[in-house]
């Protein structure tokens, strides 16, 4: 069955009807919507800006690698030894994040970038300004700064 997005009363009524008609033993799950297209559009330019402007412990990382670093920091993920050596981050995928959690990820990226003087190449599609990020970074920094400890 296709998921039902509860945006109006008619969709709620339809969801109730589906529950009433479902066979015994079926499962109903109510979940927060995943990240929005707008949030996703905000992510990749920021990661690219960080990838081109920040050197991390002597290395230049790709935007995909930076995404792994930030999602690991957000969730306090662990790294395990890879089969062929090296380390592998295990845990959460950003595509599975809800809106609020993805918003936290973007705040973490903004705080990290603001502290390191990253110049964002695109205006934030979420309507925030660089100044607001720099001010917010002070409080956010305290929450998510495993890289500074």
Residue pairs with C-beta under 8 A, 6 or more apart in sequence:
1 18
4 11
4 14
4 15
4 18
5 11
5 33
6 12
6 15
19 28
22 28
31 98
32 98
32 99
32 100
33 98
33 99
34 95
34 96
34 97
34 98
34 99
34 102
35 94
35 95
35 97
35 98
35 99
35 102
36 99
36 102
38 125
38 126
39 99
39 102
39 103
39 106
39 126
41 125
42 106
42 124
42 125
42 126
43 67
43 94
43 102
43 105
43 106
43 109
44 63
45 120
45 121
45 122
46 106
46 109
46 110
46 113
46 120
47 63
47 64
47 66
47 67
47 70
47 109
48 63
48 121
49 113
49 118
49 119
49 120
49 121
50 63
50 66
50 109
50 112
50 113
50 116
50 118
51 60
51 61
51 62
51 63
51 65
51 66
53 116
53 117
53 118
53 119
54 61
54 113
54 116
54 118
56 69
61 69
67 94
68 89
70 105
70 108
70 109
70 112
71 77
71 89
71 91
71 92
71 93
71 94
71 105
72 79
72 89
72 91
73 108
73 144
73 146
73 147
74 92
74 101
74 104
74 105
74 108
74 144
75 91
75 92
76 146
77 89
77 90
77 91
77 92
78 89
78 90
78 91
79 87
79 88
79 89
79 90
80 87
80 88
80 90
81 87
81 88
82 88
94 102
94 105
97 105
106 126
107 136
107 140
107 144
108 140
108 144
110 128
110 133
110 136
110 137
110 140
111 133
111 136
111 137
111 140
111 141
111 144
111 145
112 118
112 147
113 120
113 133
114 130
114 133
114 134
114 136
114 137
115 137
115 141
120 130
141 148
